[in-house]
């Protein structure tokens, strides 16, 4: 059984916004278009942080630029 998603990261990549779901260990479990209706549902009542540039995200977001990581929105999901 796969661990539930704990974090939702919305990040710009090549001019498009991508939503990535990560488990508690910051392992990526899914990617999808950040413009989908599911984003609004998942983030209702939650406030994002701009913490994707923090060291704990280094491995999970290694392929992203520093600027994209600094601008990314990180949501901690209720699980």
Secondary structure, 3 states (H helix, E strand, C coil): CCCCCCEEEEEEECCEEEEEEECCCCCEEEEEECCCHHHHHHHCCCCCECCCCCHHHCCCCCCCCHHHHHHCEEEECCC
